[in-house]
Amino acid sequence: MTAPRVVIADDHELFRDGLRGLLTGLGATVVADVGDGHAAVEAAALHRPDVVFMDLRMPGLGGIEATARIGERAPQTAVVVLTMSEDTASLQAALQAGARGYLLKESSKADVARALEAVTGGGMVIGTGVADKVRHAVGGLSAGVFPQLSDAEVRVLELVADGLDNRAIAGRLFLAEKTVRNRVSSILAKLDVATRAEAIVRARAAGLGGGTENAR
């Protein structure tokens, strides 16, 4: 397997150095490390990395806007936010901007390794610590808070929250992929959310899903 190519964007040099060492130890190739959002966008456009690990609060261009711009200029690059910000608003803003992952800086080496594997495999990650911290802010409720969903839709939502894509869900539930796609569309409408990422946030906060998973 080809080593994933990574850009690190954080305004603290010591943190960048530490993360570079961690990622190198995990088999990744760090092609650039930068200290602000503008440089992160330029590095992504130049190097076309597999992943950008992005801080949110940096001088000049912040991580949210930088994530959105990377999505426009290097759409094949996955952005994983790695931040101290554990508030729900930051999480939702990052996902809406196109981030494929959200981890806290207190995450373990194993968390970072799982995130790297997940997003390079086409999946999405929300760190377990983040899900725990926003549980009450987003509703703090159990799976029973979705009375508008059928039992079948709740099961699909649970697998969506685990990070599975439609094909994997179809295989797990022995359904046609078109059926899963229709159920996901129905779930988004009933939860009044615009994106799969927002549905994942709602589901994780309600206790569905297993934390950081790889979409297979």
C-alpha positions as CSV (number, residue, x, y, z in Angstrom):
1,M,0.0,0.0,0.0
2,T,1.3,3.4,-0.9
3,A,2.2,5.6,2.1
4,P,-0.5,8.3,2.5
5,R,0.8,11.8,1.8
6,V,-0.1,14.4,4.4
7,V,0.0,18.1,5.0
8,I,-0.1,19.5,8.6
9,A,-1.6,22.9,9.2
10,D,-1.2,24.4,12.7
11,D,0.2,27.6,14.0
12,H,2.2,26.0,16.8
13,E,5.6,24.7,15.5
14,L,6.1,22.3,18.4
15,F,2.8,20.7,17.8
16,R,3.5,20.4,14.1
17,D,6.9,18.7,14.9
18,G,5.2,16.3,17.3
19,L,2.5,15.4,14.8
20,R,5.0,15.0,12.0
21,G,6.9,12.5,14.1
22,L,3.7,10.6,15.0
23,L,2.5,10.4,11.4
24,T,5.9,9.4,10.1
25,G,5.9,6.6,12.6
26,L,2.5,5.5,11.3
27,G,3.9,5.2,7.8
28,A,2.7,8.5,6.3
29,T,4.8,10.9,4.3
30,V,4.5,14.5,5.5
31,V,4.9,16.6,2.3
32,A,4.5,20.0,4.0
33,D,3.7,21.5,7.4
34,V,2.4,25.1,7.5
35,G,1.3,27.6,10.1
36,D,-1.8,29.3,8.6
37,G,-4.9,28.6,6.5
38,H,-3.6,30.4,3.4
39,A,-0.5,28.2,3.3
40,A,-2.6,25.1,3.9
41,V,-4.7,25.8,0.9
42,E,-1.6,26.5,-1.3
43,A,0.1,23.3,0.0
44,A,-2.9,21.2,-0.8
45,A,-3.2,22.7,-4.3
46,L,0.5,22.1,-4.9
47,H,1.1,18.7,-3.4
48,R,-2.4,17.1,-3.8
49,P,-2.0,15.2,-0.5
50,D,-4.3,12.4,0.6
51,V,-5.0,14.2,3.9
52,V,-4.6,17.6,5.5
53,F,-4.6,17.6,9.3
54,M,-6.1,21.1,10.0
55,D,-6.2,23.2,13.2
56,L,-9.2,25.5,13.3
57,R,-7.8,28.6,15.0
58,M,-4.9,30.0,13.0
59,P,-3.8,33.6,12.1
60,G,-5.1,35.0,8.9
61,L,-7.3,32.4,7.2
62,G,-8.9,30.1,9.8
63,G,-9.3,26.3,9.5
64,I,-13.0,26.4,8.5
65,E,-12.6,28.6,5.5
66,A,-9.3,26.9,4.6
67,T,-11.2,23.5,4.6
68,A,-13.8,24.9,2.2
69,R,-11.2,26.3,-0.2
70,I,-9.3,23.0,-0.2
71,G,-12.5,21.3,-1.2
72,E,-12.7,23.6,-4.2
73,R,-9.0,23.4,-5.2
74,A,-8.1,19.9,-4.2
75,P,-11.3,17.9,-3.9
76,Q,-9.6,14.6,-3.7
77,T,-7.9,15.7,-0.4
78,A,-9.5,14.7,2.8
79,V,-9.4,17.3,5.6
80,V,-9.3,16.0,9.2
81,V,-9.7,18.8,11.8
82,L,-7.4,18.3,14.8
83,T,-8.3,21.0,17.3
84,M,-8.8,22.0,20.9
85,S,-12.3,23.2,20.0
86,E,-14.9,20.8,21.4
87,D,-18.0,22.9,20.9
88,T,-20.8,21.7,18.8
89,A,-20.8,24.9,16.6
90,S,-17.2,24.3,15.5
91,L,-17.9,20.6,14.8
92,Q,-20.9,21.4,12.6
93,A,-19.2,24.2,10.8
94,A,-16.2,22.0,10.0
95,L,-18.3,19.2,8.6
96,Q,-20.4,21.7,6.6
97,A,-17.2,23.1,5.2
98,G,-16.3,19.6,3.9
99,A,-14.1,18.2,6.6
100,R,-14.1,14.4,6.6
101,G,-13.0,14.1,10.2
102,Y,-12.9,15.9,13.5
103,L,-10.5,15.0,16.4
104,L,-9.5,16.7,19.5
105,K,-5.8,17.4,20.2
106,E,-6.1,15.2,23.3
107,S,-6.7,12.2,20.9
108,S,-4.4,9.2,21.3
109,K,-2.0,7.9,18.7
110,A,-4.4,5.1,18.1
111,D,-7.2,7.7,17.4
112,V,-5.0,9.4,14.8
113,A,-4.0,6.1,13.2
114,R,-7.7,5.1,12.9
115,A,-8.5,8.5,11.4
116,L,-5.8,8.3,8.9
117,E,-6.9,4.8,7.8
118,A,-10.5,5.8,7.7
119,V,-10.3,8.9,5.5
120,T,-7.7,7.5,3.1
121,G,-10.1,4.6,2.7
122,G,-12.9,7.0,1.8
123,G,-14.6,7.1,5.2
124,M,-15.4,9.7,7.7
125,V,-14.4,10.0,11.4
126,I,-15.7,11.8,14.4
127,G,-13.5,11.2,17.4
128,T,-15.1,9.3,20.3
129,G,-14.1,12.1,22.7
130,V,-15.9,14.7,20.5
131,A,-19.1,12.6,20.4
132,D,-19.0,12.2,24.2
133,K,-18.5,15.9,24.8
134,V,-21.3,17.1,22.5
135,R,-23.8,14.4,23.5
136,H,-25.8,16.7,25.8
137,A,-25.3,19.9,23.7
138,V,-26.9,18.3,20.7
139,G,-29.7,16.7,22.5
140,G,-28.1,14.2,24.9
141,L,-30.8,11.7,24.1
142,S,-30.9,8.0,23.4
143,A,-31.9,6.4,20.1
144,G,-35.5,6.6,21.2
145,V,-35.5,10.3,20.5
146,F,-36.1,9.6,16.8
147,P,-39.8,8.6,16.9
148,Q,-40.1,10.1,13.4
149,L,-38.0,7.2,12.0
150,S,-39.1,3.7,11.4
151,D,-37.2,0.8,13.0
152,A,-35.6,0.1,9.7
153,E,-34.5,3.7,9.3
154,V,-33.0,3.7,12.8
155,R,-30.9,0.7,11.9
156,V,-29.7,2.3,8.8
157,L,-28.9,5.5,10.7
158,E,-26.9,3.5,13.2
159,L,-24.7,2.1,10.5
160,V,-24.3,5.5,8.9
161,A,-23.1,6.7,12.3
162,D,-20.6,3.9,12.3
163,G,-19.1,5.3,9.2
164,L,-20.4,2.8,6.7
165,D,-21.2,3.9,3.1
166,N,-24.4,2.8,1.3
167,R,-22.8,-0.2,-0.3
168,A,-21.5,-1.5,3.0
169,I,-24.8,-0.9,4.7
170,A,-26.6,-2.8,1.9
171,G,-24.3,-5.7,2.4
172,R,-24.7,-5.7,6.2
173,L,-28.5,-5.6,6.0
174,F,-29.0,-7.7,2.9
175,L,-30.7,-4.8,1.0
176,A,-30.4,-3.3,-2.4
177,E,-28.1,-0.3,-2.5
178,K,-30.9,1.7,-4.0
179,T,-33.1,0.8,-1.0
180,V,-30.4,2.0,1.4
181,R,-30.0,5.2,-0.6
182,N,-33.7,5.9,-0.4
183,R,-33.7,5.3,3.3
184,V,-30.8,7.6,3.9
185,S,-32.6,10.3,1.9
186,S,-35.7,9.8,4.0
187,I,-33.7,9.9,7.2
188,L,-32.1,13.3,6.2
189,A,-35.5,14.7,5.4
190,K,-37.1,13.5,8.7
191,L,-34.2,14.7,10.8
192,D,-34.3,18.0,8.9
193,V,-30.6,18.0,8.1
194,A,-28.9,18.7,4.8
195,T,-26.0,16.3,4.8
196,R,-24.9,12.9,5.9
197,A,-22.3,14.5,8.1
198,E,-25.0,16.4,10.1
199,A,-27.0,13.2,10.4
200,I,-23.9,11.5,11.9
201,V,-23.5,14.2,14.5
202,R,-27.2,13.9,15.5
203,A,-26.9,10.1,15.7
204,R,-23.7,10.0,17.6
205,A,-25.0,12.6,20.1
206,A,-28.1,10.3,20.6
207,G,-25.9,7.3,21.4
208,L,-25.9,5.6,18.0
209,G,-22.7,4.4,16.3
210,G,-19.4,3.3,17.6
211,G,-17.2,6.3,17.5
212,T,-14.3,6.4,15.1
213,E,-14.9,3.8,12.4
214,N,-13.7,3.2,8.9
215,A,-16.3,3.2,6.1
216,R,-15.9,0.0,4.2
